[in-house]
Amino acid sequence: MTNRITKKTLEAKLERLNAKLYENDYRTYGTGVFTTTAKMDLDFAECYGGYCLVNYKGSHHATPRMSGKEMDQYLNGALDWIT
């Protein structure tokens, strides 16, 4: 087991998170509960401090910039909370 966090591992976790968010939207469709979940994307800029989650094609930052390890823990927490 390795402790290395790569962009691929973060993107895989983000894909799982997006799938869970859309799954929850699908369940509430037609129940009168209006939820609109924007697909989250992973943005990386080393000069600005690392990774952040953005939505609406990068126009809104959902999280502040953080290191790869911090983003990994953030996504783990988000997946635990949503499931």
Backbone as CSV, one residue per row, in Angstrom:
resi,resn,N_x,N_y,N_z,CA_x,CA_y,CA_z,C_x,C_y,C_z
1,MET,0.845,-1.185,0.000,0.000,0.000,0.000,0.884,1.240,0.000
2,THR,0.508,2.190,-0.794,1.291,3.415,-0.897,0.483,4.612,-0.404
3,ASN,1.189,5.578,0.111,0.535,6.791,0.605,0.543,7.904,-0.425
4,ARG,0.935,7.583,-1.643,1.034,8.594,-2.687,-0.356,8.978,-3.195
5,ILE,-0.626,10.259,-3.228,-1.894,10.775,-3.732,-1.623,11.370,-5.106
6,THR,-2.272,10.835,-6.126,-2.090,11.359,-7.479,-3.380,11.999,-7.959
7,LYS,-3.276,12.698,-9.059,-4.454,13.335,-9.639,-5.479,12.277,-10.054
8,LYS,-4.993,11.109,-10.505,-5.910,10.033,-10.896,-6.726,9.527,-9.717
9,THR,-6.093,9.377,-8.554,-6.840,8.896,-7.393,-7.871,9.919,-6.950
10,LEU,-7.507,11.204,-7.001,-8.462,12.246,-6.621,-9.625,12.314,-7.612
11,GLU,-9.333,12.178,-8.909,-10.398,12.216,-9.910,-11.333,11.013,-9.776
12,ALA,-10.789,9.853,-9.419,-11.633,8.673,-9.222,-12.594,8.881,-8.053
13,LYS,-12.099,9.449,-6.970,-12.972,9.726,-5.822,-14.006,10.795,-6.168
14,LEU,-13.595,11.777,-6.942,-14.532,12.828,-7.340,-15.619,12.274,-8.253
15,GLU,-15.283,11.347,-9.128,-16.292,10.706,-9.971,-17.306,9.953,-9.121
16,ARG,-16.829,9.251,-8.081,-17.749,8.559,-7.171,-18.652,9.553,-6.444
17,LEU,-18.085,10.678,-6.025,-18.878,11.701,-5.343,-19.932,12.281,-6.273
18,ASN,-19.552,12.613,-7.503,-20.519,13.145,-8.470,-21.624,12.134,-8.748
19,ALA,-21.271,10.853,-8.857,-22.280,9.816,-9.095,-23.256,9.737,-7.933
20,LYS,-22.748,9.829,-6.712,-23.629,9.782,-5.535,-24.527,11.009,-5.481
21,LEU,-23.998,12.180,-5.804,-24.813,13.392,-5.779,-25.929,13.313,-6.812
22,TYR,-25.631,12.833,-8.014,-26.653,12.714,-9.051,-27.635,11.605,-8.729
23,GLU,-27.181,10.557,-8.052,-28.082,9.479,-7.640,-29.117,10.009,-6.653
24,ASN,-28.683,10.862,-5.740,-29.614,11.459,-4.783,-30.598,12.391,-5.479
25,ASP,-30.149,13.135,-6.486,-31.060,13.986,-7.254,-32.099,13.144,-7.979
26,TYR,-31.683,12.017,-8.534,-32.597,11.149,-9.271,-33.679,10.595,-8.345
27,ARG,-33.297,10.260,-7.120,-34.281,9.719,-6.167,-35.343,10.744,-5.799
28,THR,-34.971,12.024,-5.730,-35.929,13.052,-5.325,-36.707,13.617,-6.503
29,TYR,-36.397,13.185,-7.722,-37.094,13.703,-8.898,-38.571,13.326,-8.835
30,GLY,-39.436,14.295,-8.981,-40.874,14.046,-8.965,-41.491,14.030,-7.584
31,THR,-40.713,14.279,-6.541,-41.252,14.267,-5.183,-41.576,15.662,-4.677
32,GLY,-41.344,16.670,-5.500,-41.586,18.032,-5.066,-40.376,18.662,-4.409
33,VAL,-39.317,17.882,-4.207,-38.086,18.415,-3.640,-37.200,18.841,-4.797
34,PHE,-36.899,20.123,-4.853,-36.125,20.633,-5.968,-34.663,20.761,-5.574
35,THR,-33.837,19.954,-6.182,-32.403,20.037,-5.962,-31.718,20.083,-7.312
36,THR,-30.776,20.954,-7.432,-29.989,21.011,-8.655,-28.531,20.890,-8.255
37,THR,-27.934,19.798,-8.610,-26.547,19.553,-8.267,-25.683,19.811,-9.483
38,ALA,-24.755,20.700,-9.338,-23.809,20.961,-10.414,-22.670,19.962,-10.321
39,LYS,-22.213,19.498,-11.454,-21.105,18.552,-11.486,-19.841,19.254,-11.004
40,MET,-19.147,18.626,-10.069,-17.915,19.179,-9.522,-16.742,18.729,-10.382
41,ASP,-15.776,19.600,-10.552,-14.552,19.293,-11.276,-13.361,19.592,-10.379
42,LEU,-12.275,18.907,-10.662,-11.042,19.100,-9.909,-10.148,20.069,-10.678
43,ASP,-9.711,21.108,-10.009,-8.840,22.100,-10.630,-7.504,22.088,-9.895
44,PHE,-6.414,22.111,-10.645,-5.086,22.105,-10.046,-4.272,23.267,-10.573
45,ALA,-3.701,24.023,-9.685,-2.775,25.087,-10.038,-1.720,25.163,-8.941
46,GLU,-0.540,24.668,-9.248,0.521,24.615,-8.245,0.902,26.002,-7.747
47,CYS,0.895,26.970,-8.642,1.298,28.324,-8.249,0.295,28.978,-7.301
48,TYR,-0.961,28.505,-7.288,-1.974,29.076,-6.394,-2.217,28.245,-5.149
49,GLY,-1.535,27.109,-4.997,-1.654,26.377,-3.749,-2.200,24.975,-3.864
50,GLY,-2.429,24.450,-5.038,-2.834,23.053,-5.156,-4.186,22.851,-5.783
51,TYR,-4.944,21.925,-5.205,-6.220,21.482,-5.760,-7.386,22.252,-5.149
52,CYS,-8.458,22.380,-5.921,-9.726,22.869,-5.393,-10.852,22.258,-6.230
53,LEU,-12.037,22.240,-5.669,-13.211,21.764,-6.385,-13.933,22.967,-6.962
54,VAL,-14.266,22.864,-8.232,-14.982,23.940,-8.905,-16.237,23.367,-9.546
55,ASN,-17.221,24.210,-9.721,-18.429,23.796,-10.445,-18.805,24.887,-11.428
56,TYR,-19.819,24.605,-12.215,-20.250,25.514,-13.278,-19.098,25.867,-14.213
57,LYS,-18.379,24.821,-14.665,-17.268,24.943,-15.619,-16.161,25.863,-15.120
58,GLY,-15.899,25.787,-13.828,-14.780,26.530,-13.256,-15.087,27.933,-12.794
59,SER,-16.326,28.373,-12.912,-16.619,29.757,-12.529,-16.868,29.925,-11.035
60,HIS,-17.137,28.842,-10.307,-17.364,28.928,-8.857,-16.453,27.937,-8.138
61,HIS,-15.717,28.430,-7.168,-14.873,27.559,-6.349,-15.703,27.042,-5.182
62,ALA,-15.834,25.729,-5.089,-16.598,25.135,-3.996,-15.742,24.936,-2.753
63,THR,-14.431,24.835,-2.926,-13.510,24.679,-1.803,-12.331,25.615,-1.999
64,PRO,-11.637,25.931,-0.919,-10.389,26.679,-1.092,-9.294,25.755,-1.634
65,ARG,-8.195,26.308,-2.061,-7.063,25.507,-2.536,-6.462,24.732,-1.370
66,MET,-6.068,23.479,-1.647,-5.446,22.644,-0.622,-4.510,21.645,-1.270
67,SER,-3.673,21.032,-0.457,-2.719,20.055,-0.966,-3.452,18.781,-1.389
68,GLY,-2.741,17.894,-2.056,-3.332,16.634,-2.503,-3.815,15.778,-1.338
69,LYS,-3.043,15.722,-0.267,-3.447,14.926,0.901,-4.688,15.507,1.569
70,GLU,-4.747,16.827,1.650,-5.929,17.467,2.233,-7.159,17.238,1.362
71,MET,-7.003,17.322,0.045,-8.129,17.082,-0.857,-8.595,15.637,-0.763
72,ASP,-7.649,14.706,-0.609,-8.006,13.300,-0.452,-8.865,13.105,0.801
73,GLN,-8.468,13.698,1.899,-9.245,13.593,3.131,-10.596,14.289,2.999
74,TYR,-10.626,15.413,2.306,-11.886,16.133,2.084,-12.869,15.260,1.293
75,LEU,-12.371,14.625,0.215,-13.241,13.772,-0.598,-13.679,12.528,0.163
76,ASN,-12.780,11.965,0.997,-13.179,10.831,1.839,-14.315,11.226,2.775
77,GLY,-14.205,12.392,3.384,-15.255,12.866,4.278,-16.554,13.128,3.543
78,ALA,-16.472,13.703,2.360,-17.674,13.979,1.579,-18.355,12.679,1.157
79,LEU,-17.562,11.678,0.772,-18.153,10.375,0.389,-18.780,9.686,1.590
80,ASP,-18.137,9.773,2.750,-18.714,9.179,3.961,-20.006,9.872,4.349
81,TRP,-20.043,11.189,4.192,-21.230,11.953,4.593,-22.408,11.683,3.653
82,ILE,-22.122,11.530,2.353,-23.193,11.399,1.368,-23.766,9.976,1.333
83,THR,-22.988,8.970,1.755,-23.480,7.590,1.689,-24.041,7.118,2.986
